[in-house]
Amino acid sequence: MRDGQSIETDIATTMLDWYDRHARDLPWRTSAAELNSGARPDPYRVWLSEIMLQQTTVAAVRDYFHRFTTRWPTVDDLAAAPDGAVMGEWAGLGYYARARNLLKCARIVAEEHGGRFPDRYDDLIALPGIGPYTAAAISAIAFDRPETVMDGNVERVAARLYDIHTPLPAAKSELKARAELLTPRLRPGDYAQAMMDLGATICTPKSPACGICPLQSPCAARRAGTAPELPRKMPKTAKPTRRGIVYLACRADGAWLMERRPDKGLLGGMLGWPGSDWKDGAAGAPPVSADWSTLAAEVRHTFTHFHLVLTVRTATVDMGCAPETGFFIPNRDFRPSELPTVMRKAFDLCRER
């Protein structure tokens, strides 16, 4: 029988061989053929893709990634971009704190690192918006450093490979310790992407395709018949529903009354419509005296931790009105595409009435 170290080495070798044949073609990825010809991954594209992919699917990110890299091909280009333009391109991806940190990180890299991303985990994790997973992914994929990259796909593969039944998130430390044993010093970036591809295409959450899995032989959960039920997770609590009001006021010359949300919190720093707090029963005073109408349809939107239902009230206001809050944006400068999704939904309802 082979010792434990040789078994782990065999698993890494098997995964790299599988990746060379079956790697997904992704716009931010440098293929094995390109690497063999001397090309190196672009740290900017690796970083951008990893930030976009946080809590978002590959399918949803592709078009956003293409637009960003076409409009801002380098980190210096992105660092010089206006905040509103970047937020506008980000609209629809959600989790807007990521977009704010994206700009902060790009500007630090441009101004303090000469437009070059640092290559070590400790330096990467010090940058805005880069946590343990993203720092490990950039270090491994862009710079081929032997960091252990743990996303949901890799956690699922490790849980099944070792038949670990401790529920997430309590199992995270155990799963990472197991995954660290597998991470090779040779081609760690390709290995990390191989494990993510395996989880995304074969070792899927439901109905894993164990019959074609390159790790079917060493997989303890396959032998035990427990693969479909792993990894175990703590039961989810039901999301509460919150309610609020938004006020859409259009001046006689076509200007719209907007406000910029506080930097911290949901939709921080972004333009939106004045309105109430998002709490049940929160009325919120109108931002300006006017003859307000209430739309029959409501805005419905889901955030990470709650569902939101917004009542939409509209009014046309006089040129000389003085709002209690917010400021008017001339119609020529108003771009609905740059609004966060929930605010754009309210505008769309107003336009359709």
C-alpha positions in Angstrom: 0.0 0.0 0.0 1.3 3.5 -0.8 1.9 5.9 2.0 -0.5 8.9 2.5 1.9 11.4 0.9 2.1 9.4 -2.3 -1.7 9.1 -2.5 -2.1 12.8 -2.2 0.6 13.3 -4.9 -1.3 10.9 -7.1 -4.5 12.9 -6.7 -2.8 16.1 -7.7 -1.2 14.5 -10.7 -4.5 13.0 -11.8 -6.2 16.4 -11.5 -3.6 18.2 -13.5 -3.8 15.5 -16.3 -7.6 15.8 -16.3 -7.4 19.6 -16.4 -5.1 19.5 -19.4 -7.8 17.7 -21.3 -11.0 19.1 -19.9 -10.3 22.7 -18.6 -13.2 25.1 -19.2 -12.6 27.8 -21.8 -13.1 31.0 -19.7 -12.3 34.5 -20.9 -10.1 35.3 -18.0 -8.2 32.1 -18.1 -4.8 31.3 -19.6 -5.0 27.9 -21.3 -2.5 25.1 -20.8 -1.4 25.6 -24.5 -0.8 29.3 -23.9 1.2 28.6 -20.8 3.3 26.0 -22.7 4.0 28.7 -25.3 5.4 31.0 -22.7 2.3 33.2 -21.9 1.6 34.1 -18.3 -1.8 34.9 -16.7 -2.6 38.6 -16.4 -3.0 39.3 -12.7 -5.4 42.1 -13.5 -7.8 39.8 -15.3 -7.4 37.1 -12.7 -8.2 39.6 -9.9 -11.1 41.2 -11.8 -12.7 37.8 -12.5 -12.3 36.6 -8.9 -14.0 39.8 -7.5 -16.8 39.5 -10.0 -17.3 35.8 -9.3 -17.8 36.3 -5.6 -21.3 35.0 -4.9 -22.1 35.1 -8.6 -22.1 32.5 -11.4 -19.7 32.1 -14.3 -22.6 32.6 -16.7 -23.6 35.9 -15.1 -20.1 37.2 -15.1 -18.9 36.6 -18.7 -20.6 39.6 -20.3 -19.6 41.9 -17.4 -16.0 40.8 -17.6 -16.0 41.4 -21.4 -17.4 44.9 -21.0 -15.0 45.8 -18.2 -11.9 44.6 -20.0 -12.9 46.2 -23.2 -13.6 49.6 -21.6 -10.7 49.4 -19.0 -8.0 46.9 -20.4 -5.6 47.5 -17.5 -5.7 48.2 -13.8 -4.4 51.7 -14.5 -7.3 52.3 -16.9 -9.8 51.1 -14.2 -8.1 53.2 -11.5 -8.6 56.4 -13.7 -12.3 55.6 -14.4 -15.0 57.8 -12.8 -16.8 56.1 -10.0 -20.2 56.5 -11.6 -19.1 54.8 -14.8 -17.7 51.8 -12.9 -20.8 51.6 -10.8 -23.0 51.8 -13.9 -21.1 48.9 -15.6 -21.4 46.9 -12.3 -25.2 47.4 -12.0 -26.9 44.0 -12.0 -24.0 42.1 -10.4 -25.2 43.1 -6.9 -23.1 43.4 -3.7 -22.1 46.9 -4.6 -19.4 47.0 -1.8 -17.4 44.8 -4.2 -17.5 47.5 -6.9 -16.5 50.2 -4.4 -13.6 48.1 -3.2 -12.7 47.2 -6.8 -12.0 50.9 -7.4 -10.2 51.4 -4.2 -8.0 48.4 -4.9 -7.3 49.4 -8.5 -6.2 52.9 -7.3 -3.9 51.5 -4.7 -2.3 49.1 -7.1 -1.9 52.0 -9.7 -0.6 54.6 -7.2 1.4 52.5 -4.7 2.5 49.5 -6.6 3.2 51.0 -10.0 0.3 49.3 -11.7 1.6 45.8 -10.7 -0.3 43.5 -8.4 1.8 42.1 -5.6 2.4 38.4 -6.0 2.4 37.2 -2.4 -0.7 36.2 -0.3 0.1 38.5 2.7 0.5 41.6 0.4 -2.6 40.7 -1.6 -4.9 40.3 1.4 -3.9 43.8 2.6 -5.7 45.3 -0.5 -9.3 46.4 -0.3 -11.9 43.8 -1.2 -9.4 40.9 -1.2 -10.1 38.2 1.4 -8.4 34.9 2.1 -10.0 33.0 -0.8 -9.2 35.8 -3.4 -5.7 36.4 -2.1 -5.0 32.7 -2.4 -6.6 32.5 -5.9 -4.6 35.4 -7.3 -1.4 34.2 -5.8 -1.8 30.7 -7.1 -3.4 31.4 -10.5 -1.6 34.6 -11.5 1.8 33.9 -9.9 1.9 30.1 -9.5 2.5 30.2 -5.8 1.4 27.0 -3.8 -1.6 28.5 -2.0 -4.6 26.4 -1.2 -7.7 27.9 -2.9 -10.9 27.2 -1.1 -14.2 28.1 -2.8 -17.5 26.3 -2.5 -16.6 23.9 -5.3 -13.3 22.9 -3.7 -15.1 22.4 -0.3 -17.6 20.1 -1.9 -14.9 18.0 -3.6 -12.9 17.8 -0.4 -15.9 16.8 1.7 -16.8 14.0 -0.7 -13.2 12.9 -1.3 -12.7 12.3 2.5 -16.4 11.6 3.4 -16.5 14.5 5.9 -19.9 14.8 7.5 -19.3 17.8 9.7 -21.8 20.5 8.5 -20.6 23.7 6.9 -19.5 26.3 8.1 -18.1 24.3 11.0 -16.3 22.0 8.6 -14.3 24.7 6.8 -11.1 24.4 8.8 -11.1 20.6 8.5 -11.8 20.8 4.7 -9.0 23.3 4.2 -6.5 21.2 6.2 -7.3 18.3 3.9 -7.1 20.4 0.8 -3.7 21.7 1.8 -2.3 18.2 1.8 -3.4 18.0 -1.9 -2.0 21.3 -3.1 1.1 20.6 -5.3 4.2 22.8 -5.6 4.2 22.2 -9.3 1.5 24.1 -11.2 -0.6 25.1 -8.2 -2.5 27.6 -10.2 -3.6 25.0 -12.7 -4.4 22.6 -9.9 -6.6 25.2 -8.1 -8.5 25.8 -11.3 -8.8 22.0 -11.9 -10.4 21.5 -8.6 -12.9 24.3 -9.2 -13.7 22.9 -12.6 -14.3 19.5 -11.2 -16.8 20.9 -8.7 -18.5 23.0 -11.3 -18.9 20.3 -13.9 -18.7 16.8 -12.4 -18.7 16.9 -8.6 -21.9 19.1 -8.7 -24.1 19.8 -5.7 -26.9 17.6 -7.0 -26.5 14.3 -8.9 -22.7 14.3 -9.1 -21.4 12.4 -12.1 -19.2 9.9 -10.1 -19.0 7.5 -13.1 -16.8 9.9 -15.1 -15.0 11.6 -12.2 -11.2 11.4 -12.3 -11.1 10.9 -8.5 -13.7 8.2 -8.3 -11.1 5.6 -7.1 -9.9 7.5 -4.0 -13.2 9.1 -3.2 -14.4 7.9 0.2 -17.9 9.2 -0.2 -18.4 7.4 -3.5 -17.4 4.2 -1.9 -19.7 4.9 1.1 -22.6 6.0 -1.2 -22.8 9.4 0.6 -21.6 11.7 -2.1 -25.0 13.2 -3.1 -25.6 14.3 0.5 -22.3 16.0 1.1 -21.2 18.5 2.1 -23.8 18.8 4.9 -25.0 22.3 5.8 -26.7 23.9 8.7 -30.4 24.6 8.0 -31.0 28.0 6.4 -33.2 30.5 8.2 -36.0 32.0 6.2 -35.3 35.5 4.9 -37.5 38.2 6.4 -39.4 40.7 4.2 -38.9 44.4 4.7 -40.9 47.2 3.2 -40.3 50.8 2.3 -41.2 53.8 0.0 -39.3 55.5 -2.8 -40.2 58.9 -4.2 -39.6 59.6 -7.8 -39.9 63.4 -8.5 -39.4 64.8 -12.0 -39.0 68.5 -12.4 -40.8 70.4 -15.2 -37.5 70.5 -17.2 -37.0 66.8 -17.0 -34.5 66.8 -14.1 -34.8 64.0 -11.5 -34.6 64.3 -7.8 -31.9 61.9 -6.5 -29.8 61.3 -3.4 -26.5 59.6 -2.8 -26.6 56.9 -0.3 -24.2 56.8 2.7 -20.8 55.2 1.9 -21.4 52.4 4.4 -24.3 50.0 4.1 -26.3 48.5 1.3 -25.8 50.3 -2.0 -23.3 52.5 -0.3 -22.2 55.6 -2.2 -24.6 55.0 -5.1 -27.3 57.2 -6.5 -30.9 56.4 -5.7 -34.3 57.7 -5.1 -35.1 59.5 -1.8 -37.3 57.3 0.4 -38.0 55.7 3.8 -35.9 53.3 5.8 -36.4 49.7 4.7 -38.4 48.6 7.7 -42.0 47.4 8.2 -44.2 50.4 8.7 -41.5 53.0 7.9 -43.4 55.8 6.2 -40.7 58.3 5.4 -41.6 61.9 4.7 -41.7 63.0 1.0 -38.5 64.8 0.0 -40.5 67.8 -1.4 -44.1 69.1 -1.2 -46.0 67.8 -4.2 -49.2 66.1 -5.4 -47.9 62.5 -5.0 -49.4 59.5 -6.8 -48.9 55.9 -5.7 -48.2 53.3 -8.4 -50.3 50.1 -8.3 -47.3 47.9 -8.9 -44.5 47.5 -6.3 -40.8 46.9 -6.6 -39.7 43.5 -5.4 -36.1 42.7 -4.9 -34.0 40.2 -2.9 -30.8 41.0 -1.1 -28.6 38.5 0.7 -30.4 38.6 4.0 -33.9 39.8 3.2 -36.6 40.4 0.6 -37.6 44.0 -0.1 -40.9 45.4 -1.2 -41.0 49.1 -2.2 -44.0 51.3 -2.7 -43.3 53.7 -5.5 -44.7 57.3 -5.3 -44.3 59.7 -8.2 -44.8 63.4 -8.8 -44.0 66.2 -11.2 -42.7 69.2 -9.3 -42.3 73.0 -10.0 -39.0 74.5 -11.2 -38.5 76.5 -8.1 -39.2 73.8 -5.5 -36.7 73.3 -2.7 -36.3 69.6 -1.7 -35.8 68.6 1.9 -33.2 66.1 0.8 -31.4 65.2 -2.4 -30.5 67.1 -5.5 -31.8 67.4 -9.0 -29.9 65.8 -11.9 -30.5 67.3 -15.3 -32.2 64.9 -17.8 -29.1 65.0 -20.1 -26.9 63.7 -17.2 -29.4 61.1 -15.9 -28.4 57.5 -16.9 -30.8 54.8 -15.6 -28.2 52.2 -16.5 -25.9 53.5 -13.7 -28.6 53.0 -11.0 -28.4 49.9 -8.8 -30.9 47.3 -9.9 -33.5 47.9 -7.2 -33.6 51.6 -8.0 -33.8 51.0 -11.7 -36.7 48.7 -11.1 -38.5 51.7 -9.5 -37.7 53.9 -12.5 -38.9 51.2 -14.9 -42.2 51.1 -13.1 -42.5 54.8 -13.2 -41.7 54.9 -16.9 -44.3 52.2 -17.7 -47.2 53.8 -15.9 
